[in-house]
Structures are given as structure tokens and as C-alpha cells.
Amino acid sequence: MIDTLPAEIVRHVASFLSQEDKVSLSYVSRTMYDLVIPKLYENLYISAYYYFPCDEPSLGTSYWSVLDFRYLEIAKTGGKIKDYDDERAANRKLATHKFKCLVDTLSSAPMKFCPLIKRVHMTWHVDSDLLLLFVKLLNKYGSSLKSFENFLSKDVMNFLIERQHPLESLTIAPPQVLPEESEVTEEYFITTRSLISHYNFDYLQNLNIPVYACTFFKKLDKPMAIRSLCLNLRPDTYNAEGPNIDGIHYYDIFDVNSLKELEILSWYNNKHIEDVYDLWNLRDFVAFTKIEDFSMFSLRTNNNFLKECLSNYGNLKRIKLDYLDPEVLSIAFLTEIARYDCAKSLTSIDINCEKKEPEPITSTFNFEINIMCKCEKCQETMESVIFKKYIGPHDSRKAVDYYDRERRDFLMQIYKCFPILPHSNLGKYPSIGFDARPLSNFVNNVNGILHRNCNDPKYVTASDVIKLYHLHLHSYRRTFDFFIQNFKALKFLTLNGLPTKIVEYDSKQRCNIPVFFVNGYKSNQIHEIVDDDSLFD
């Protein structure tokens, strides 16, 4: 029956399906295989870490295809304590094997599969030898390749620049992965300029650079009309060629009306005291008023700069902030931002911010239980999980030492010690389990430090962990409501590492639901609405 559908409809539907569903559909018939396989290879996300499945169908692998493997747990043997270094090594080996399977498939029929690939996004730490072999195949046979992003290797850069078919993306490789104390030598800049001189900048849409653009590039009569820019602020490349004596600005290099996506990543650490905002002339970007996607990573908090940007980015759709310091954005600050034009256009927010309510358990050595939500589920979780398995009503609320705190602080366990949530960039890239591990791993670890076996009535189960996670989400009720009320177009909201989707409950109410572990979740943001008609039902 499905074979009778027009090809264009099948292709369109396939673009909304998960990777798993696309694979299943390809087995239906030869016709389906021929229609679906191009969608599987079109956009590849290659990671050395496992893909963490998402409960939200519109996210995950509908756009990107990932290496298909799950976290590999190594069981304890002979009563020995599990060696997590061995487990990490085993998972890296598994990722390398899966990457090799992809490369082998491409090698087996390069003229069939390589032309299907249009976009590749790498994560760091993939096997370098396989990566080079992968790039060589795409260079020779990947006639449709438009973008190859997020790599650190100079060799990869060298191969890609020599392509017969120009790319829309250019990643300039750094001198080395991590910045060194001394400045980069002149040789690096000479070599890099020589390489990119072969590049046709007329095709360029995405640029990723590890150098200070205002000294690396000359002032252009016609600024580059790129769509996406990633700046890597590195202490070893800044001023390595001398100061910006010509007074060149970013808007002398990049067209202010073309740039839609800006990502700023700082490689400065706490030892550096410089104000990178002034040092790197970042305030130039206030003039780029067409930006729709704005991200900053590992910079120190600077609310004045942020306000300047947001007050000028009237069509901003996505913002992601992950600062170097632990300071969070205050509700007062966010209330001010809510008056800007961008509050009407933002569809995705990912920030660390102040809560309007206390945490369920204080993160100190003197435990306080603050379960503000009075719903039946939260009260049941407090009694059957928190009081029964973590901190009894009559137990001492003072942690003896750090290890005692680690044993009894369930939020610390869920998000720091044995994190259950992956790194996510909702709606943009697949969620990847860099530090996150499966729930079964969490259960084994927690019961290990609590010295409990599966026959113990106080044994912490996977169901208990989900209940604690849902209880924590309920503690954000007023904070979630604040964002829903002030950012009307919002679809995705990640606060303090908790990713949620905003859904319509009825014509008058919206609420947040978790993107991960959503099964069994019931929002406490929904209220029964009583109107005149319902009084007489």
C-alpha cells in the first residue's frame, strides 16, 4: 500500500521520521529503500560518544543521522569494583568501530553513497585516522557535500580546501587543540593564509575561526556575506600578529545584514584576568541586528553586553548561554529582557537562571527538604523515596563529610555525580551522552555508595530516580510560568540544564513537559478552568 504513494510524498514524510523509523521504512521494499536511503545519508552527525534517545519526535534524528550505538556497561566481575576508565575506553572503542562501519560502507560503493552526503558535523575526539579516510572519500566522491564542520585537525582542513567542489563552510584549524601559554608563531598565520587563499569565499555561508578576525583579515570593500560565524577566543592567537593598529571592526569584514547565527566560544580560563569583551572588540556585534541564533560559551557573565545585544536583535529566535562563572541570570534581569522585541520572537532559550522557588533539597552540608508542590505525586515521592531511602524524618540533617553528602543529596547524584541527562542543543543537534549514562548505571552507582543490594527494601530503583526528577521539575512551576507568560513564542526552554518543551494544554493554558523521561509526567502548571457554562453541566 505504501509503495503506491508518490515519491515526493514519501521523501517529504521521511524528512520528519526518526533515524530508526527511516531504517525500518527502507526494509519495506526496494522502492522505499531507494527513496529513504538518501535521507539517511544526507546529514551526518559523527560523534565519539553515544546518541541519547529523545522522547520528543520532532527532535533527535529527524534531521541528523548518528552512529547507532548505545552506552556499553561493563559488569563487575569476581566481586571487583568496576573500573570506569576501562568502561570509557570500551565505549570509545565501540564508537570507533561504528565510525569504521560507516567508512567501510562508503568505501564499498563510493559512487553510490558518497554523493548522498550533503552536510557533516563532527564532534571532537573521533579517531583521527578514520576521519582522514572519511574526508578523502568525500573529497573524491562527495559531489553534493556542502558543509563539513566542527573539526580541529589541520590535515582535514588541508584536504577540504583542495576539493574540486567548493564548500559553503570553512573551518580554520587552530594551532593545537588547547591554547598554549606562549603566543602562536608567525608560521601558523602564513601557512593558514596560504591555505585559505585557495578558497572561494563567494560560496561561503559558515565560518569557524580560532584567530582575531580584525587582524587576520583585511578591511574589505565588500564584507563577507556569511550566514553563520563561530568565533574561538584563544589567548594564544590574540595579538600574535600585533595589535589592531588599523582600527578594523567586525562589520568591516562581515556583512551586518547577512549574519544570522553567531557563536562565541572563549578558551580563556580563570587564570586570565582580561576582559575578553573589550579585548576582542565583541561590542561590534551589537550592530549585527539580523542575528536570529546567538550562543556564548565559557565567557564571564557580562549583563551589559548581553542587554546591548538583545535590545538590538529584534528577530532573535534562539539563545544559548553557558558562562564560565556560576552566576545565574536574575528574574529581575529577565523581566527587563522580556520588554525587548526579541521576547516576541524567541522560540528557544537555554540559560542558567534564578529560580522563583527553592530547590527540593539544599546543596549544603545541612540538608533542608523543601517540597513546595502539594500534588499527590510529589507528596508520595517525598514519603516513599526521599524519607524512606535518602533522609529519614528523624535522621540527622547534617552531613558528616563530603561522602555523606554525596550519599544523601539526590539532586547532586542526578545532575553531577552520575548525570542522567545528556548534553542537548534542542532543535539544532542530536542529544549526545558525553557524561550522561543510562538509568541502570545510575541505579548501580547510587546503591553502591549506599551499600544496598536489590533485596534491600531501601534499594533505589529506576522508577525512584524518575520520580525524583519529575519532583524537581515540579519545583520550577512558577519559574516555568514566568517564561511562558513573558516569551509568547517559546517552544523549547532549558533552564539550569533541564530541557523542556512547551505544549498547549487547551486554548488558554500552556505548560512545560520534559524532553527526556517524559513517561508518567503530569504537569503541575495546569489548572481547572471554571466558566459560567461549566457551572451548569
FENJO-V272920 format. One record per residue. N is the residue number from 0. RES is the residue in one letter. PSI is psi in radians with two decimals (none if undefined). OMEGA is omega as a letter, one per 20 degrees, with the letter a starting at -180 (none if undefined). NEAR is the number of other C-alpha atoms within 8 Angstrom. Layout:
# FENJO-V272920
n/res/psi/omega/near
N/RES/PSI/OMEGA/NEAR
N/RES/PSI/OMEGA/NEAR
This chain:
# FENJO-V272920
n/res/psi/omega/near
0/M/-0.80/a/4
1/I/-0.43/r/4
2/D/-0.33/a/7
3/T/-0.16/r/5
4/L/2.52/r/8
5/P/2.57/a/6
6/A/-0.69/a/7
7/E/-0.55/r/6
8/I/-0.74/r/8
9/V/-0.78/r/11
10/R/-0.72/a/11
11/H/-0.80/r/8
12/V/-0.70/a/8
13/A/-0.52/a/10
14/S/-0.24/r/9
15/F/-0.11/a/9
16/L/2.68/r/12
17/S/2.88/r/11
18/Q/-0.74/a/12
19/E/-0.74/a/7
20/D/-0.62/r/8
21/K/-0.77/r/13
22/V/-0.78/r/11
23/S/-0.74/a/8
24/L/-0.56/a/10
25/S/-0.32/r/14
26/Y/-0.13/a/9
27/V/-0.81/a/8
28/S/2.98/r/8
29/R/-0.62/r/8
30/T/-0.80/r/7
31/M/-0.69/r/12
32/Y/-0.85/a/12
33/D/-0.51/a/9
34/L/-0.57/a/12
35/V/-0.63/a/15
36/I/-0.72/r/11
37/P/-0.60/r/10
38/K/-0.53/r/11
39/L/-0.59/a/12
40/Y/-0.18/a/12
41/E/-0.84/a/11
42/N/1.94/a/13
43/L/2.27/r/12
44/Y/1.87/a/13
45/I/2.06/a/12
46/S/2.62/r/13
47/A/0.03/r/12
48/Y/2.80/a/10
49/Y/2.62/r/14
50/Y/2.29/a/13
51/F/1.88/a/10
52/P/2.53/a/6
53/C/2.52/r/10
54/D/-0.13/a/8
55/E/1.99/a/8
56/P/-0.56/a/9
57/S/-0.18/r/7
58/L/-2.79/r/10
59/G/-2.08/a/15
60/T/0.48/r/11
61/S/-0.59/r/13
62/Y/-0.90/a/9
63/W/2.59/r/14
64/S/2.43/a/12
65/V/2.88/r/12
66/L/2.19/a/12
67/D/1.69/r/7
68/F/2.71/r/9
69/R/2.88/a/7
70/Y/2.31/a/8
71/L/1.99/r/7
72/E/2.38/r/6
73/I/2.08/a/6
74/A/2.62/r/5
75/K/2.46/r/8
76/T/2.45/r/6
77/G/0.49/r/4
78/G/0.11/a/5
79/K/2.65/r/6
80/I/2.39/a/5
81/K/2.38/r/8
82/D/1.88/a/6
83/Y/-0.39/r/6
84/D/-0.71/r/6
85/D/-0.69/a/7
86/E/-0.74/r/11
87/R/-0.75/r/8
88/A/-0.68/r/8
89/A/-0.66/r/9
90/N/-0.65/r/11
91/R/-0.69/r/10
92/K/-0.69/r/8
93/L/-0.75/r/9
94/A/-0.73/r/14
95/T/-0.70/r/11
96/H/-0.75/a/8
97/K/-0.67/r/11
98/F/-0.70/r/11
99/K/-0.66/r/9
100/C/-0.72/r/8
101/L/-0.82/a/8
102/V/-0.70/r/11
103/D/-0.70/r/8
104/T/-0.79/r/8
105/L/-0.70/a/11
106/S/-0.56/a/8
107/S/-0.52/r/6
108/A/1.18/a/8
109/P/-0.61/a/11
110/M/-0.26/r/7
111/K/-0.82/a/7
112/F/-0.70/a/10
113/C/-0.69/r/13
114/P/-0.23/r/13
115/L/-0.36/a/11
116/I/2.17/a/15
117/K/-0.55/a/13
118/R/2.38/r/11
119/V/2.29/r/12
120/H/2.13/a/11
121/M/2.66/r/12
122/T/2.76/a/11
123/W/2.84/r/9
124/H/0.15/r/7
125/V/2.76/a/11
126/D/2.15/a/8
127/S/-0.66/a/7
128/D/-0.76/r/6
129/L/-0.66/r/10
130/L/-0.77/r/10
131/L/-0.69/r/10
132/L/-0.70/r/9
133/F/-0.81/a/9
134/V/-0.71/r/11
135/K/-0.70/r/9
136/L/-0.78/a/13
137/L/-0.59/r/11
138/N/-0.68/a/12
139/K/-0.67/a/8
140/Y/-0.23/a/10
141/G/1.22/a/13
142/S/-0.33/a/10
143/S/-0.07/a/8
144/L/2.20/a/12
145/K/-0.53/a/10
146/S/2.35/r/11
147/F/1.91/a/12
148/E/2.79/r/10
149/N/0.91/r/10
150/F/2.90/a/10
151/L/-0.12/a/10
152/S/2.29/r/8
153/K/-0.62/a/9
154/D/-0.71/r/7
155/V/-0.78/r/12
156/M/-0.77/a/11
157/N/-0.79/a/9
158/F/-0.76/a/11
159/L/-0.63/a/9
160/I/-0.45/a/11
161/E/0.07/a/7
162/R/2.55/r/9
163/Q/-0.64/r/5
164/H/2.05/a/5
165/P/2.58/r/10
166/L/2.76/r/11
167/E/-0.17/a/10
168/S/2.57/r/12
169/L/2.06/r/11
170/T/2.06/r/11
171/I/2.07/a/11
172/A/2.48/r/11
173/P/2.92/r/11
174/P/-0.69/r/7
175/Q/2.95/a/6
176/V/-0.93/a/6
177/L/2.45/r/4
178/P/2.50/r/10
179/E/2.90/a/6
180/E/-0.69/a/6
181/S/2.74/r/5
182/E/2.69/r/10
183/V/2.53/a/9
184/T/2.85/a/7
185/E/-0.49/a/8
186/E/-0.67/a/6
187/Y/-0.80/a/9
188/F/-0.68/r/8
189/I/-0.81/a/8
190/T/-0.76/a/8
191/T/-0.77/r/9
192/R/-0.64/r/8
193/S/-0.71/a/8
194/L/-0.86/a/10
195/I/-0.15/r/8
196/S/-0.36/r/6
197/H/-0.08/a/8
198/Y/2.44/r/8
199/N/1.78/a/7
200/F/-0.15/r/6
201/D/-0.44/a/4
202/Y/-0.17/a/8
203/L/2.27/r/13
204/Q/-0.62/a/10
205/N/2.24/a/11
206/L/2.28/r/13
207/N/2.03/a/12
208/I/2.48/r/12
209/P/0.28/a/12
210/V/2.92/r/12
211/Y/1.87/a/11
212/A/-0.55/a/9
213/C/-0.27/r/12
214/T/-0.41/a/12
215/F/-0.73/r/7
216/F/2.70/r/7
217/K/2.79/r/8
218/K/2.26/a/8
219/L/2.48/r/8
220/D/-0.65/r/4
221/K/1.80/a/6
222/P/2.66/r/11
223/M/2.25/a/9
224/A/1.06/a/11
225/I/2.72/a/13
226/R/-0.58/a/10
227/S/2.33/a/11
228/L/2.25/r/12
229/C/2.06/r/11
230/L/2.20/r/12
231/N/1.94/a/12
232/L/1.78/a/15
233/R/2.27/r/12
234/P/-0.38/a/10
235/D/-0.27/r/11
236/T/-0.37/r/11
237/Y/2.29/r/11
238/N/0.16/r/9
239/A/-0.38/r/10
240/E/0.23/a/7
241/G/2.93/a/6
242/P/2.91/a/6
243/N/1.27/a/9
244/I/-0.36/a/5
245/D/-0.08/r/4
246/G/0.62/a/6
247/I/2.44/r/11
248/H/2.84/r/9
249/Y/-0.58/a/10
250/Y/-0.10/r/12
251/D/-0.28/a/10
252/I/-0.72/a/15
253/F/2.39/a/12
254/D/2.16/a/13
255/V/-0.41/a/10
256/N/-0.15/a/8
257/S/-0.54/a/10
258/L/2.10/a/16
259/K/-0.43/a/10
260/E/2.18/a/11
261/L/2.15/r/13
262/E/2.23/r/11
263/I/2.10/a/11
264/L/2.06/a/12
265/S/2.40/r/10
266/W/0.21/r/10
267/Y/2.54/r/11
268/N/-3.01/a/6
269/N/-0.31/r/5
270/K/-0.44/a/5
271/H/2.30/a/6
272/I/-0.02/a/5
273/E/2.59/r/5
274/D/1.71/a/6
275/V/-0.40/r/10
276/Y/-0.79/r/8
277/D/-0.72/a/8
278/L/-0.78/a/8
279/W/0.16/r/8
280/N/0.69/a/9
281/L/-0.38/a/9
282/R/-0.23/r/8
283/D/-0.55/a/10
284/F/-0.13/r/9
285/V/-0.51/a/10
286/A/-0.21/a/8
287/F/1.37/a/13
288/T/-0.11/a/10
289/K/0.07/a/13
290/I/2.31/a/13
291/E/-0.34/a/11
292/D/2.02/a/11
293/F/2.15/a/12
294/S/2.48/r/10
295/M/2.32/a/12
296/F/2.31/r/12
297/S/0.34/r/12
298/L/2.81/r/13
299/R/2.64/a/7
300/T/2.34/r/8
301/N/1.59/a/6
302/N/-0.52/r/6
303/N/-0.78/r/6
304/F/-0.75/a/8
305/L/-0.75/r/8
306/K/-0.71/r/9
307/E/-0.77/a/9
308/C/-0.91/a/10
309/L/-0.53/r/12
310/S/-0.32/a/11
311/N/-0.28/a/10
312/Y/1.32/a/15
313/G/-0.25/a/12
314/N/0.45/a/11
315/L/2.31/a/15
316/K/-0.57/a/11
317/R/2.43/r/11
318/I/2.36/r/13
319/K/2.10/a/10
320/L/2.24/r/10
321/D/1.57/a/10
322/Y/2.82/r/12
323/L/-0.69/a/10
324/D/2.84/a/8
325/P/-0.01/a/5
326/E/2.44/r/6
327/V/2.78/r/7
328/L/2.32/a/10
329/S/2.76/r/8
330/I/-0.63/r/10
331/A/-0.75/r/6
332/F/-0.77/a/8
333/L/-0.55/r/9
334/T/-0.67/r/9
335/E/-0.74/r/8
336/I/-0.58/a/11
337/A/-0.25/r/11
338/R/-0.16/a/7
339/Y/2.82/r/11
340/D/-0.56/a/11
341/C/-0.36/r/14
342/A/-0.42/a/13
343/K/-0.34/a/9
344/S/-0.32/a/14
345/L/2.21/r/15
346/T/-0.29/a/10
347/S/2.18/r/12
348/I/2.28/r/13
349/D/1.76/a/12
350/I/2.94/r/13
351/N/2.19/a/11
352/C/2.87/r/10
353/E/2.49/r/8
354/K/2.65/r/8
355/K/-0.04/r/8
356/E/2.77/a/9
357/P/2.81/r/8
358/E/2.67/r/9
359/P/-0.51/r/12
360/I/2.37/a/10
361/T/2.50/a/10
362/S/1.01/r/7
363/T/-3.06/r/6
364/F/-0.07/r/10
365/N/1.77/a/8
366/F/2.36/r/11
367/E/2.25/r/8
368/I/2.12/a/7
369/N/1.37/r/9
370/I/1.64/a/11
371/M/-0.51/a/8
372/C/2.27/a/9
373/K/0.22/a/7
374/C/2.78/a/7
375/E/-0.71/a/6
376/K/-0.75/a/7
377/C/-0.69/r/13
378/Q/-0.65/r/11
379/E/-0.69/r/9
380/T/-0.70/r/13
381/M/-0.76/a/10
382/E/-0.83/a/9
383/S/-0.35/a/9
384/V/-1.00/a/13
385/I/-0.97/a/11
386/F/-0.55/a/11
387/K/-0.61/a/10
388/K/-0.21/a/11
389/Y/-1.13/a/11
390/I/1.77/a/10
391/G/2.72/a/9
392/P/-0.51/a/5
393/H/0.07/r/4
394/D/2.71/r/6
395/S/2.38/r/5
396/R/0.13/a/8
397/K/2.16/r/7
398/A/2.32/a/11
399/V/-0.75/r/8
400/D/-3.03/a/7
401/Y/-0.68/a/8
402/Y/-0.59/r/7
403/D/-0.70/r/9
404/R/-0.75/r/12
405/E/-0.61/a/11
406/R/-0.54/a/12
407/R/-0.25/r/8
408/D/1.69/a/11
409/F/-0.53/r/10
410/L/-0.67/r/8
411/M/-0.68/r/10
412/Q/-0.80/a/13
413/I/-0.62/a/13
414/Y/-0.33/a/10
415/K/-0.93/a/8
416/C/-0.89/a/8
417/F/1.17/a/11
418/P/2.39/a/13
419/I/-0.14/a/11
420/L/2.43/a/9
421/P/3.01/r/12
422/H/2.17/a/10
423/S/2.54/r/9
424/N/1.41/a/8
425/L/2.28/r/11
426/G/-0.03/a/8
427/K/-0.88/a/5
428/Y/2.76/r/9
429/P/2.65/r/16
430/S/2.28/a/14
431/I/2.34/a/11
432/G/1.13/r/13
433/F/-1.00/r/8
434/D/-0.38/a/7
435/A/2.54/r/11
436/R/2.86/a/12
437/P/2.77/a/8
438/L/-0.63/a/8
439/S/-0.63/r/7
440/N/-0.75/r/9
441/F/-0.82/a/13
442/V/-0.78/r/11
443/N/-0.74/a/8
444/N/-0.82/a/9
445/V/-0.80/r/11
446/N/-0.44/r/12
447/G/-0.81/a/8
448/I/-0.34/r/7
449/L/-0.09/r/7
450/H/0.88/r/6
451/R/2.50/r/9
452/N/3.04/a/7
453/C/-0.24/r/6
454/N/-0.11/a/5
455/D/2.26/r/7
456/P/-0.31/r/5
457/K/0.21/r/7
458/Y/2.23/r/11
459/V/2.16/a/11
460/T/2.94/r/7
461/A/-0.64/r/9
462/S/-0.67/r/6
463/D/-0.72/a/10
464/V/-0.76/r/10
465/I/-0.69/r/9
466/K/-0.73/r/10
467/L/-0.69/r/11
468/Y/-0.78/r/9
469/H/-0.65/r/9
470/L/-0.73/r/12
471/H/-0.73/r/10
472/L/-0.67/r/10
473/H/-0.47/r/11
474/S/-0.12/r/14
475/Y/0.19/a/11
476/R/-0.94/a/10
477/R/-0.60/r/9
478/T/-0.78/r/10
479/F/-0.79/a/10
480/D/-0.65/r/10
481/F/-0.79/a/8
482/F/-0.70/r/8
483/I/-0.69/a/11
484/Q/-0.54/a/7
485/N/-0.31/r/9
486/F/1.52/a/12
487/K/-0.48/a/9
488/A/0.03/a/9
489/L/2.29/r/13
490/K/-0.61/a/9
491/F/2.38/a/12
492/L/2.10/r/12
493/T/1.96/a/11
494/L/2.17/r/11
495/N/0.66/r/8
496/G/0.06/a/8
497/L/1.82/a/8
498/P/2.26/r/13
499/T/2.76/r/11
500/K/2.49/r/11
501/I/2.19/a/12
502/V/2.74/r/9
503/E/2.16/r/8
504/Y/-0.80/r/9
505/D/-2.97/a/6
506/S/-0.26/a/5
507/K/-0.17/a/5
508/Q/2.45/r/8
509/R/2.68/a/11
510/C/2.89/r/14
511/N/2.38/r/11
512/I/2.57/a/11
513/P/2.55/r/12
514/V/-0.49/r/11
515/F/2.52/r/9
516/F/0.86/a/7
517/V/-0.39/a/9
518/N/2.23/r/4
519/G/-0.05/a/4
520/Y/2.35/r/8
521/K/2.11/a/4
522/S/2.52/r/9
523/N/0.25/r/9
524/Q/-0.17/a/8
525/I/2.36/r/9
526/H/2.55/r/5
527/E/2.22/a/4
528/I/2.15/r/4
529/V/2.09/r/6
530/D/-3.13/a/6
531/D/-0.71/a/6
532/D/-0.70/a/6
533/S/-0.34/r/7
534/L/-0.36/a/7
535/F/0.16/r/5
536/D/none/none/4
